[in-house]
């Protein structure tokens, strides 16, 4: 049993500690000597001392100014417009370009602190009931043209996120302000409604924002770390074209952006380090090279020649090269291997598979370790039995009664089926991931007596199909990474059935329980310092009593960086490289 989260108030922060699996050296294969019971203590904190939100950020030992850091990634960003951003690669780039009301400051060693970024603090809960929050904008934070960032700019950015044409980003804030999952049913954004007056959001003076909610939202300080709260001056808004040239409030600005080719950043001369508690501007520039796949990225950075000595492989090492990376002592200092916040599930369509004994049989039968081995073994993931990632505040391990062990238990599954031959239609991706995982799913379920029909869907259509209610598929593999280290960004999103609609569902198991919905409401009203263990209880309740999905594994990242890259670490909160400490050696 891993320890529950500990709550402790200090002079600096409210500490919300959670435990993570020990990050032992990965070998690329299942390690019989690895002790999964070993833990290291991680802490997530909300800074309460305003000094924690001031700048400048502590200097990075050994860092110097100058040079160029390069990032190699296969695919271009889906969006760079902050109100449309919902991918970790884009969020990492945006940490250099735009500032948000709050932000997580990480040290790469487990300490994660939520600080005020644009705001003077992570926020003030005015009445202590999480319904009214006040944020004061720091004075002297400047855009790339030298003008000041104001509360109205932040409010306008949030207003943009209500527009249907500015889609793609998270919708927590919009739904909370509108008190409705159909958040733009009334206020539709500044273009459509012709007004910047967001419901529940006011700016009583140029440097103050007030959020007023109908229900308590104690996770607001976390949610405001997402790019939704990035400022956009109304005069600079080019609507859908803003994706191509966003207006910088961070230490860097866009110099060049050629779609599907490269992105080049240069310093924003008006950025002030004294206002920024987490960022630096050590390199003269950052360059993203868009196009090479994970094999080409890894091979080039292993070779470490020329500009590639200053490069980072964003996509990580492919399965075929994992053992080469982890088995080469010369690469040890250049290898990043870390747990990610993403949990993979075998998702069951509960509107199609209504017999809970069938769902339990699926859980018993599935060969989780076989799936993990297709991803490189321990270097790609760790088998899990919980719905939540183990870096979630309040996470706990528990014995899952429907766990068939790492490789499944077909005999137990057959007992539950009672001789029935159940047909399952499995939706597989056309990608390499889908091609290697589908046979494992099919074989392990057929050993238990299921008939499995695999239907392959082109990868770009996989998620939209899964998110469409009434689709023809019984099971598929999905994954989810929390938007902040609280289960409030996982459990209500994936298992609150009241928000189900015809399309665009994150609840792709189509699970709906009055009992679970009521408990979600109860825990959502609790302060962040109290909610963690209660979310963990809901995790266990859903998993044990209802079995809407089968947790498979929590992902790991393994990749290499060039020998001349300094200050880069892997964020276990957002699941990609953090660049704001980067420097060229």
Buried (B, 14 or more C-beta within 10 A) or exposed (E): EBEBBEBEEEEEBBBBBBBBBEBBEBBBBBBEEBEBEEBEEBBBBBBBEBEBBBBBBEEBEEBEEEBBBBBBBBEBBBBBBBBBBBBBBBBBBBBBBBBBBBBBBBEBEBBBBBBBBBBBBBBBBBEEEBBBBBBBBBEEBBBBEEBBBBBBBBBBBBBBBBBEEBBBBBBBBBBBBBEBBEBBEEBBBBBEBEEBEBBBBEBEEEBBBBBEBEEBBBBBBBBBBBBBBBBBBBEBBEEEEBBEBBBBBBBBBBEEBEEEEBBBBBBBEBBBEEBBBBBBBBBBBBBBBBBBEBBBBBBBBBEBEEEBBBBBBBBBBBBEBBBBBBEEEEBEEBBBBBBBBBBBBBBBBBBBBEEBBBBBBBBBBBBBBBBBBBBBBBBBBBBBBBBBBBBBBBBBBBEBEBBBEEEBBBEBBBBBBEEEEBEBBBBBBBBEBBEBBBEBBBEBBBBBBBEBEBEBBEBEEBBEBBBBBEBEBBBBBBBBBBBBBBBBBBBBBBBBBEBBEEEEBBBBBBBBBEEBBEBBBEBBBBBBBBBBBBBBBBBBBBBEEBBBBBBBBBBBBBBBBBBBBBBBBBBBBBBBBBBBBBBBB
